[in-house]
Amino acid sequence: MDNFTFIENESDLIAFRKYLYQENIDKISMDFEGDYNLHAYGEKLCLIQIFDGKKYFIIDPLKIRNEELIIFFENKKIVKYMYGTESDISLIYKQYGIKLNNVFDQKILVDVLEIEQKGLDAILKNTLNVEIKNKKRFQMFNWLRRPIDKEALEYALNDVAYLFQVNAILMQRIMDENKYNDLLLSIIKRDFEFEKERIPGVFKKFEFKNLSKGKKDIFTKIHTLRDEIAREYNLPPNNLLSNDTMFNLVNGRESPERVRLDKKITEKTKNEIIERLKGLLT
């Protein structure tokens, strides 16, 4: 897996598309690495990993024009084997305004087979007895940073390296258990809601649901304020003002004056934020 082609400009991507066409490749396994408000504001596609059954490829979307990437994503002649695609499809839709097509989400097979542990790591262990090394090391990795360490790139390829084998094994189980019709129905019924408003995770927490209506309104306003400032400074919102701090503020366990803000925030802006927090809490 240490032998892969790194695609980081338009001409390389065009050559890759020609390669797929000339070699009559109609199936690839594909995965993304992204940053989800972890090292910067917002959600950003940082890496595209691909395996065509013989060769590995990594595309750097940060260095390629959106128009060229969209041509690749919208190729209807190639089926993309992926796993657990909801966040990936949502990311592509929000960032590029396109509906990722011809995706065969292998998790559908897992759901039809009613396998209890559904994460890709668990499925790789279940089907191939494969364990991915250095998982914890790369869980918080900054995929926005360039250049990317080669070891990180090799790690990123793990999520595409085994999907063809996983597909073959799970499809055989589907056939053995006479669940092919169940699979077809699951595929037909699958409908991703592109326009659905995604609720931030903090609003799903028990601590938020347990707040009074008045406190929920205040918390929501603080959350909106945090988002505005985080966008302005290109900071991860939780780094600017943590979720715990927001709960402490609305529950009176912390005062605006004692709130710790990111070091990138100027003194003037800090004072403005403190005053606005005071206004929301009174």
Sequence and secondary structure as in RCSB ss.txt:
>XXXX:A:sequence
MDNFTFIENESDLIAFRKYLYQENIDKISMDFEGDYNLHAYGEKLCLIQIFDGKKYFIIDPLKIRNEELIIFFEN
KKIVKYMYGTESDISLIYKQYGIKLNNVFDQKILVDVLEIEQKGLDAILKNTLNVEIKNKKRFQMFNWLRRPIDK
EALEYALNDVAYLFQVNAILMQRIMDENKYNDLLLSIIKRDFEFEKERIPGVFKKFEFKNLSKGKKDIFTKIHTL
RDEIAREYNLPPNNLLSNDTMFNLVNGRESPERVRLDKKITEKTKNEIIERLKGLLT
>XXXX:A:secstr
   EEEE SHHHHHHHHHHHHHTT  EEEEEEEEEESSSSSSEEEEEEEEE SS EEEE GGGS HHHHHHHHT 
TTSEEEESS HHHHHHHHHHH     SEEETHHHHHHTT S  SHHHHHHHHH    TTHHHHHT  TTSSS  H
HHHHHHTHHHHTHHHHHHHHHHHHHHTT HHHHHHHHHH    TT     GGGGSHHHHTS HHHHHHHHHHHHH
HHHHHHHHT  HHHHS HHHHHHHHTTSS GGG    TTS HHHHHHHHHHHHHHH 
